Amino acid sequence: MATAKRMNLDLGEALEHAAAQFRGLDMKEPGQWPLLPRIAAWVLMALVAVALGWVLLLSDETDLLQAERDREPTLKADYRAKLNQAVNLSELRKQKSQVEEYVTQLEKQLPGKAEMDALLSDINQAGLGRGLQFELFRPGQVVVKDYYAELPISIRVSGRYHDMGAFAADVANLSRIVTLHDLSISTPQRDAAGNLAMEATARTYRYLDPLEIEEQRKARAAAKAGAKK
């Protein structure tokens, strides 16, 4: 019993002694403080430093971590899409091969630059073969696209209505691609035979030769470089 009482007295004296060290501290002279206040001050400074480090350094990392977490659903969706493509890779390759064959067939229907004169002659012969009279047959300026060139041809013919329809069908059935645009049919004045006049723009297409393809590639590269500036 006496021992417990003595321990309580010793503890009370120790606490009183510790509290006494914090009394009357001179804030301007921390180097002269007793040992216990100096240790407490160092611990407090360490805690403040850790808190500042968390706020200044780790807060950016926390934001970065949250941004990566936000990206997670998008990345998962992208992964699923690519996984589906990988599962269907053989089918996709088969479809790609079919598309390439179809494109090759279409390219065969496009004349080269050297074949354009023959194609123009075919269009003219298609009209003459149906008994139509050409009043205008004027090729326009070639328009170069990314992978092909387009040649518009202004035409004006006169003849019977059914012959004009047969002419349009013949043009559509040519081995090369030719399309008719802006069709306009009217009745010419003073035509006792009952003929009609048809105006249209025929457009034919040809593939680009290697030199033209290279020029197009350089033009796209220059345009892209100019856009970046």
VODREN-534588 format. One record per residue: z, y, x of N, C-alpha, C in turn. Coordinates in steps of 0.02 Angstrom, whole numbers, padded with zeros to 5 digits, always signed. Each point is the difference from the previous one (the first is absolute). Example, Ala and Ser with C-alpha at 12.3 -4.5 7.8 and 13.67 -1.06 7.14 Angstrom:
BEGIN
+00390-00284+00660+00000+00059-00045+00000+00060+00045-00036+00053-00018+00003+00059+00042+00037+00055-00039
This chain:
BEGIN
+00000-00060+00042+00000+00060-00042+00000+00062+00043+00043-00003+00052+00003+00057+00047-00065+00008+00038-00033-00057+00014-00063+00002+00037-00055+00034-00042-00003-00016-00065-00051+00030-00044+00012+00074-00006+00065+00018-00004+00015+00072-00006-00020+00038+00062+00011-00034+00058-00019+00032+00063-00075+00007+00005-00038-00049-00024-00073+00004+00003-00025+00056-00044+00032+00010-00058-00021+00054-00044+00013+00067+00032+00058+00004+00036+00016+00063+00034-00049+00013+00056-00019-00053+00037-00048+00009+00055-00068+00021-00026-00021-00030-00057-00065+00018-00029+00001+00072-00024+00055+00019-00032+00005+00068-00024-00001+00050+00057+00035-00018+00055+00001+00044+00058-00070+00005+00030-00037-00056+00001-00068+00001+00029-00047+00044-00041+00007-00007-00067-00043+00041-00043+00019+00074+00006+00065+00012+00005+00021+00070+00008-00024+00028+00067+00002-00042+00051-00023+00022+00066-00076+00014-00001-00037-00044-00036-00073+00010-00004-00015+00063-00040+00036+00010-00055-00013+00060-00040+00017+00063+00038+00052-00005+00042+00021+00059+00039-00056+00020+00049-00041-00047+00023-00053+00017+00047-00055+00041-00033-00006-00005-00067-00052+00037-00035+00024+00070-00023+00065+00015+00012+00025+00064-00021-00011+00052+00054-00018+00059-00022-00007+00056+00046-00057-00007+00049-00053-00035-00018-00057-00009+00046-00037+00066+00007-00020+00015+00061-00039+00061+00014-00074-00020-00001-00034+00022-00052-00070-00019-00008-00045+00027+00056+00023+00051+00034-00040+00029+00055+00010-00038+00065+00050-00042+00005+00014-00037+00061+00007-00075-00016-00053-00033-00021+00005-00071-00016+00017-00043+00060-00015+00025+00059+00015-00040+00059+00074-00007+00013+00041+00043-00029+00072-00002+00010+00035-00037-00057-00037-00029-00045+00031-00037-00055+00033-00064+00027+00047-00026-00037+00028-00065+00017-00053-00055-00007+00017-00060+00025-00048-00054+00002-00025-00020-00069+00045-00008-00047-00020-00025-00066-00048+00048-00036+00013+00065-00001-00049+00045-00032-00069-00001+00034+00001-00007+00067-00064-00003+00036-00040-00062-00020+00036-00057-00005-00034-00062-00021-00028+00007-00070+00040+00030-00045-00023+00009-00069-00061+00046-00003+00001+00053+00044-00057+00046+00001-00063-00035+00024+00007-00044+00052-00058-00036+00025-00028-00049-00053+00045-00033-00035-00023-00046-00052-00037+00038-00055+00027+00058-00020-00032+00040-00052-00069+00024+00023-00006+00021+00063-00064+00022+00026-00051-00057+00002+00025-00060+00017-00045-00058+00001-00026-00015-00069+00044+00003-00050-00022-00012-00069-00050+00052-00023+00012+00063+00018-00048+00053-00018-00067-00011+00033+00001-00022+00064-00062-00013+00036-00039-00057-00033+00036-00053-00019-00033-00056-00034-00031+00022-00066+00037+00040-00038-00026+00025-00064-00062+00042+00010+00002+00045+00050-00059+00042+00013-00059-00042+00023+00014-00050+00042-00055-00044+00022-00031-00036-00058+00041-00022-00047-00027-00034-00060-00044+00046-00040+00023+00062-00010-00038+00047-00040-00064+00020+00034+00004+00016+00066-00058+00028+00035-00050-00053+00023+00024-00058+00019-00044-00050+00029-00017-00056-00049+00051-00027-00031-00012-00059-00042-00028+00017-00069+00009+00062-00022-00026+00018-00066-00076-00006-00002-00035+00020+00055-00073-00007+00002-00020-00073-00002+00038-00042+00035-00015-00072-00001+00011-00029-00069+00051+00026-00035+00012-00022-00068-00058+00017-00046-00026+00062+00009-00058+00020-00040-00061-00044+00015-00008-00015+00065-00056-00043+00019+00008-00070-00029+00061-00026+00000+00013-00065-00029-00016+00000-00074+00020+00054-00035-00014+00004-00072-00075+00004-00013-00036+00036+00043-00072+00005-00008-00033-00069+00008+00024-00039+00048-00027-00067+00010+00016-00045-00060+00061+00009-00028+00017-00038-00059-00045+00018-00059-00017+00064-00005-00044+00022-00054-00070-00029+00008-00020-00012+00064-00067-00029+00012-00003-00074-00015+00058-00031-00005+00002-00073-00007-00040-00025-00060+00007+00029-00061-00040-00026-00056-00075+00004+00012-00022+00056+00031-00072+00007+00014-00024-00053+00049+00040-00011+00052-00019-00050+00050-00001-00070-00030+00047-00014-00044+00001-00065-00032-00062-00010-00044-00019+00053-00037-00060-00005-00042-00062-00010+00043-00004+00036+00057-00056-00007+00045-00002-00071+00029+00058-00026+00016+00004-00068+00027-00025-00051-00051+00021+00009-00064-00023-00046-00052-00076+00003-00009-00027+00061+00002-00073+00008-00008-00037-00035+00057+00024+00010+00062-00033-00031+00057+00009-00076-00001+00058-00022-00025+00011-00072-00006-00049-00031-00049-00012+00035-00056-00049-00025-00049-00070-00002+00031-00016+00051+00040-00066+00000+00033-00005-00058+00049+00055-00013+00035-00002-00055+00049-00008-00067-00036+00033-00007-00057-00006-00063-00038-00071-00009-00025-00032+00056-00021-00068-00003-00027-00053+00018+00051+00016-00007+00064-00045+00021+00053-00068-00035-00004+00001-00065-00011-00063-00037-00002-00044+00024-00057+00031+00014-00058-00038+00024-00058-00027+00070+00014+00040+00042+00032-00022+00068+00017-00058-00002+00049+00003-00045+00048-00055-00006+00047-00064-00023-00035+00008-00045-00048-00058-00022-00038-00031+00057-00039+00043+00040-00032-00025+00058-00038-00034+00050+00047+00030+00010+00059-00030+00046+00049-00070-00024+00020-00006-00065+00011-00065-00028+00018-00051+00010-00056+00022-00008-00063-00045+00009-00057-00022+00073-00005+00047+00046+00011-00017+00071-00002-00050+00018+00055+00011-00027+00059-00046+00014+00056-00070-00027-00016-00004-00058-00031-00066-00027-00019-00034+00045-00052+00041+00024-00047-00028+00044-00052-00025+00065+00030+00039+00028+00047-00022+00061+00034-00064-00011+00039-00005-00058+00032-00060-00016+00037-00061-00004-00046+00010-00029-00059-00055-00003-00048-00021+00070-00023+00049+00043-00011-00016+00068-00020-00037+00037+00056+00022-00011+00062-00033+00034+00056-00073-00021+00005-00014-00063-00018-00069-00023+00003-00044+00035-00051+00032+00027-00052-00037+00037-00050-00011+00073+00020+00030+00021+00054-00010+00068+00025-00053-00001+00054-00051+00040-00007-00052+00002+00051+00023+00037+00062-00031-00014+00055+00013+00039+00060-00043+00062-00001+00009+00042+00051-00038+00062+00003-00075-00013+00003-00020-00053+00035-00071-00015+00007-00031-00027-00064+00042-00024-00047-00025-00030-00062-00003+00050-00057+00022+00061+00010+00004+00048-00055-00069+00018-00027-00049+00007+00044-00067+00018-00024-00027-00054-00047+00012-00063+00019-00024-00055-00042+00036+00001-00067+00064+00017-00001+00037+00002-00063-00025+00056-00044-00015+00058+00029-00027+00055-00039-00067-00019-00031-00039-00037+00039-00064-00023-00026+00010-00049-00058+00052-00043+00004+00014-00047-00054+00018+00037-00064+00040+00053+00006+00019+00038-00060-00062+00032-00031-00043+00028+00042-00061+00032-00025-00045-00052-00034-00007-00058+00031-00043-00052-00029+00028-00027-00065+00068+00000-00006+00030-00023-00062-00019+00045-00058-00005+00065+00012-00022+00046-00052-00073-00005-00015-00041-00004+00052-00072-00005-00011-00019-00066-00034+00038-00053+00017-00014-00065-00031+00014+00000-00075+00041+00046-00024+00014+00005-00071-00043+00054-00033-00049+00026+00036-00046+00049-00029+00029+00069-00005+00052+00016+00036+00030+00066-00001-00035+00046+00048+00000+00063-00016-00031+00051+00043+00055+00038+00035+00000-00002+00066+00051+00036+00039-00021+00074+00006+00042+00044-00024-00011+00071+00008+00043+00028+00056+00053-00036+00018+00044+00021+00055+00031-00062+00030-00002-00004+00065+00033-00054+00038+00021+00030+00067+00062+00028+00002+00020+00039+00058+00067-00025+00028-00001-00035+00056+00063-00021+00032+00040+00062+00022+00065-00003-00009+00043+00055+00019+00031-00010+00068+00054+00036+00012+00035-00003+00064+00045-00061+00002-00002-00037+00055+00042-00059+00008+00073+00022+00005+00043-00034-00038+00072+00013+00002+00034-00059+00035+00029+00013+00057+00032-00053+00039+00073-00007-00021+00018-00060-00023+00068-00016-00018+00034-00036+00059+00060-00028-00014+00037-00033+00053-00037-00061+00027-00028-00041-00045-00030-00063+00022-00072-00008-00023-00028+00048-00034-00068-00005-00024-00029+00070-00008-00065+00002-00011-00034+00064-00013-00033-00003-00068+00000+00056-00034-00027+00004-00068-00060+00048+00000-00056-00022-00031-00060+00041-00004-00015+00014-00073+00006+00062-00023-00019+00016-00069-00075+00016-00004-00030-00021-00054-00072+00011-00010-00010+00030-00070-00027+00060-00002-00014+00032-00064-00067-00025-00026+00000-00026-00061-00062-00027-00028-00011+00030-00070-00064+00006-00016-00019+00020-00067-00064-00038-00017+00003-00039-00053-00057-00041-00019-00015+00013-00074-00061-00016-00019-00020+00005-00070-00033-00065-00021+00011-00019-00062-00029-00062-00025+00033-00019-00065-00011-00061-00022+00028-00023-00062+00073-00021+00009+00036+00003-00055+00072-00013+00002+00015-00070+00027-00034-00050-00027+00014-00069+00021-00019-00011+00073-00051+00034+00023-00019-00006+00071+00054+00030+00044+00031+00054-00023+00055+00030+00039+00060-00048+00004+00015-00032-00056+00054-00049+00000-00015-00058+00047-00063-00024-00001-00018-00055+00045+00004+00023+00072-00019+00063+00013+00004+00028+00068+00073+00001+00024+00046+00021-00043+00071+00001+00019+00025-00070+00014-00022-00049-00039+00020-00069+00012-00028-00026+00066-00063+00017+00015-00030-00021+00062+00037+00029+00060+00020+00063-00005+00037+00032+00054+00067-00036+00011+00033-00017-00056+00064-00034+00005-00007-00069+00031-00058-00031-00007-00010-00068+00025-00031-00003+00069-00009+00058+00032-00026+00000+00068+00048-00037+00046-00026-00029+00054+00042-00037+00046+00051+00045+00035-00015+00064+00004+00046+00048+00030+00034+00040-00055+00059+00027+00014+00039+00036-00050-00031+00069-00013-00018+00012-00062-00025+00066-00022+00032+00014-00068+00028+00058-00007+00032+00019-00064-00033+00063-00027-00002+00006-00066-00029+00059-00033+00056+00042-00030-00002+00065+00010+00052+00045-00022-00032+00060-00035+00039+00032-00044-00020+00062-00033-00067-00008-00037-00006-00054-00036-00062-00012-00038-00008+00051-00056-00060+00025-00006-00015+00048-00053-00071-00014-00025-00007-00015-00065-00065-00015-00030-00016+00054-00051-00059+00026+00005-00021+00054-00046-00073-00012-00020-00021+00038-00051-00069-00004-00024-00039+00059+00029-00050-00014+00042-00038+00056+00028-00041+00035-00054-00010+00063+00009-00041+00038-00048-00074-00019+00008-00035+00001-00056-00073-00011-00001-00018-00068+00028+00039-00052-00016-00017-00068+00022-00021-00039-00062-00065-00003-00011-00026-00033-00059+00010-00075+00002+00008-00029+00060+00007-00073+00006+00070-00023-00016+00045+00046-00011+00069-00018-00017+00041-00023+00059-00020+00019+00060+00039-00019+00060+00064+00041+00004+00047-00027+00036+00064+00034+00013+00004+00017+00074+00045+00046+00015+00013+00018+00070+00072-00019+00017+00008-00031+00056+00067-00020+00022+00014+00029+00069+00058+00033+00006+00024+00025+00064+00064-00037+00018+00007-00017+00063+00059-00037+00022+00008+00008+00075+00057-00019+00023+00013-00003+00072+00013-00072+00019-00045-00027+00039+00008-00069+00025+00038+00004+00066+00051-00041+00007+00038-00002+00062-00005-00069+00031-00020+00000+00061-00001-00063+00037+00046+00007+00060+00018-00056+00026+00052-00001+00052-00023-00043+00059+00022+00018+00058-00015-00040+00059+00062-00003+00044+00004-00053+00039+00056-00005+00047-00013+00044+00061+00052+00020+00033-00006+00042+00059-00017-00043+00061-00041+00028+00043-00014-00035+00063+00058+00010+00048+00005-00037+00055+00057+00005+00046+00013+00070+00025-00053+00039+00013+00009+00068+00025+00034+00044-00053-00022-00008-00063+00030+00039-00053+00073-00019-00013+00015-00065+00006+00069-00023-00008+00044+00029+00054-00025+00003+00062+00039+00029+00054+00011+00075-00011-00051+00034-00024+00008+00072-00015+00052+00011-00055+00000-00043-00051+00049+00006-00053+00071-00013+00027+00006-00049+00045+00065-00015+00029+00027+00059+00040-00044+00032+00040+00020+00058+00039+00019+00058-00045-00038+00009-00055+00015+00055-00046+00068-00010-00033+00016-00062-00020+00066-00013-00030+00056+00011+00050-00012-00022+00063+00052+00009+00051+00011+00074+00014-00055+00040+00002+00008+00072+00011+00036+00034-00058-00016-00022-00061+00033+00029-00059+00074-00017+00001+00018-00061+00020+00070-00020+00002+00037+00040+00054-00033+00009+00057+00032+00039+00055+00010+00072-00021-00049+00029-00037+00007+00068-00023+00055+00008-00051+00009-00052-00042+00054+00003-00050+00068-00002+00032+00008-00037+00055+00064-00004+00034+00019+00066+00032-00051+00038+00022+00015+00066+00031+00024+00050-00053
